[in-house]
């Protein structure tokens, strides 16, 4: 977030997308900025700021959280942290970062301190990556008028907090993550470490703001927003967390219609990803920004290539299982819709008008679906949900009617027949009806038309395995859990690992091992599995692939 005065305001219209792009930016329902991704339990949790509609300055009152297990379909978790969380804060909910430690999640965020009028950095804590977060200490952790905290925990357990514009600072955090040892210390901004800037004697290096620090293969990286304005993203590397830093060059050139940028870099499911923001949505600009992501590969020497902004975004990792419950607020693209808190928990999609739609990318229908069911509510006139494949005008495979329920949070679950939904396709839920808001949708699922062995009865479940990829020394696999005649409120899949096998990562489930026995249990964010429905978890393992005998149980 740029803390500069005297910039000419950029006039931005309200958020009202009218043309669908590809999959970037990754959030279309609001303006988002300053991405801070965190990998946890097989998902990417994306922490962002929220630019208010029609802003002509950095008008930001809250932070938002999104998550994904496939890098294209993102779940909106709402705002678990805002200025109101901090009794001492006045304004400016600007760029922060969250990390996990000791079973808790710590979110470091800058705000204006009411008592002093200068920027300070607070720390919030939660038991879940999606919150709710609470003020951990009731005061600023550190306050010297500068911004943009990034936090890094080294292999030896020492945590560091870095921040700064126009200077660059650090402190060593204590193990409690809410206090620090010593005093804030400046990192020398040398041209050898951070590149040379011309034309500004007060700022001789390229470093501007927005540091992002991490470690990979023994090398320490600091990406940062460089040389306002307009900014590009550059990076430096060092042999240790405090330097000495060596400038390595540009990651992302000055592009897009935002004069700021802000990096976030992670590895996830064997790939590397670069998050940033631009002004690509309708009405977007320097004060109404949107988060986007690109996949990239490091050079053999650890270098980061030049990465350009695209509307395509990162490729999908895996597919969506339509036969398990899918939250409506999980989408690759949302046209015209918004999300809000749901009485069922989580969020629902609302403010749906005629012609709006949701795109869900890479839905694996397999041999075919026969029925679609959605949880909907309407205080209006209702309408229809058209089920289309691959585009908003693509093949129509079903239409569900939504009738009024008398209230926007009074829910019912109509179903409709489906024909022609086989294989893997992008799914478009297109909403039609009269004028004004039509209805809300909380979640949905399909029913499979597969013949063969019937699903188990009662609360039992079955599990099926398939290897999805393999390489020298390792492989990737998926397991599909199918419910019987009753919904599953939890499940557990157990199998014996073959000789030489060990699991290094699991997503959409929670792993435990005992000797050679591996057990994966339902993750809380998956929710329940409807009767005859299914859900899929995946894992990466060392060793050679095999076809295990699986045992599925329900508590």
Buried (B, 14 or more C-beta within 10 A) or exposed (E): BBBBEEBEEBEBEEBEBEEBBEBBBBBBBBBBBBBBBBBBBBBBBBBBBBBBBBBBEBBBBBBBBBBBBBBBBBBBBBBBBBBEBBEBBBBBBBBBBBBBBEEBBBBBBBBBBEEEEEBBBBBBBBEBBBBEBBBBBEBBBBBBBBBBBBBBBEEEEBBBBBBBBBBBBBBBBEEBBBEBEEEBEEBEBBEEBBBEBEEEEEBBBBBBBBBBBBBBEEBBBBBBBBBBEBBBBBBBBBEEBBBEBBBBEBBBBBBBBBBBBBBBBBEBBEBBBBBBBBBBBBBBBBBBBBBBBBBBEBEEEEEBEEBEBBEEBBEBBBBBBBBBBBBBBBBBBBBBBBBBEBEEEBBBBBBBBBEBBBBBBBBBBBEBBBBBBBBBBBBBBBBBBBBBBEEBEBEBBBBBEBEBBEEBBBBEEBBBEBBEBBEBBBBBBBBBBEEEBBBBBBBBBBBBBBEEEEBBEEBBBBBEBEBBEEEEEBBBBBBBBBBBEBBBEBBBBBBBBBEEBEBEBBBBBBBEEEEEEBBBBBBEBBBBBBBBBBBBBBBBBEBBBBEBEBBBBBE
